[in-house]
Amino acid sequence: MSQCVSQEEILSQFNDMTEQPHKLLTDREYEVMLLLAKGIPVKDIAEKLLISPATVSTYRARILEKMNLSSNAEITYYAIKSGLID
């Protein structure tokens, strides 16, 4: 069962952190995060980065854990609000 989190709760969570959550990511995780935030499917990310879809999914899981997020929608929201994507 998934829990709905309001935009205010997400922003509050980020504002409480001294370091921006995306700064915790490796370069490759950051690259995958930006592609996910743009809505690019896992299969297409894998082809673009010359890695397997399973590896993309592993990066996604690490991104969600490190940034304390629970979905691609939250990744996208964070990336837009942080000015990482348009």
GUTORLO-962021 format. One line per field, with one value per residue (C-alpha): y, z, x. Coordinates in steps of 0.1 Angstrom, whole numbers, plus 2048, in hexadecimal, padded with zeros to 3 digits. Layout:
BEGIN
v	(Y_...);
w	(Z_...);
u	(X_...);
end
This chain:
BEGIN
v	(800_821_840_861_87D_8A1_8B9_8CD_8AF_8A7_8CB_8CC_8AC_8BC_8DD_8CA_8BB_8CF_8C0_8BC_898_895_89D_87B_869_85B_86B_84D_84E_873_86D_852_868_884_86C_85D_880_888_86A_854_82F_817_804_824_82F_80E_810_834_82C_80A_7F8_7DE_7E8_7D5_7EB_80A_7FC_7F7_81B_826_813_823_846_842_835_850_86C_85D_85D_843_848_855_871_87C_87B_891_8A9_8AD_8B2_8CD_8DF_8DD_8EC_8CC_8C9_8E0);
w	(800_7F5_80A_7F9_803_7FD_7EA_80A_81D_801_801_827_827_80F_822_842_832_834_813_7F4_7F0_7CC_7D8_7EA_7C8_7B4_792_781_79A_793_76E_771_789_76F_754_76A_774_74F_74C_737_73B_74B_72B_718_734_733_70D_710_72C_71E_73D_745_74F_770_777_770_789_7A3_79E_7A2_7C3_7D0_7C5_7D7_7F6_7F8_7F1_807_7EA_7E0_7BB_79A_79E_7BD_7AB_78F_7A8_7BB_79B_78E_7B0_7B3_790_784_766_755);
u	(800_80F_80D_805_81D_814_82A_82E_83B_854_861_862_876_890_891_899_8B9_8D9_8E5_8D1_8C6_8D3_8F6_8F6_8F4_911_916_905_8E7_8E4_8E3_8C9_8B4_8B3_8A8_88D_882_87D_866_87D_874_88D_893_89C_8B3_8C4_8C9_8D6_8EF_8F9_8EE_8D3_8B0_8B7_8D4_8BF_8A5_8C1_8CC_8A8_8A4_8C4_8B9_897_8A8_8C3_8AB_88F_876_85D_855_860_846_858_879_86A_85B_87C_890_878_876_89C_8A1_8B3_89B_882);
end
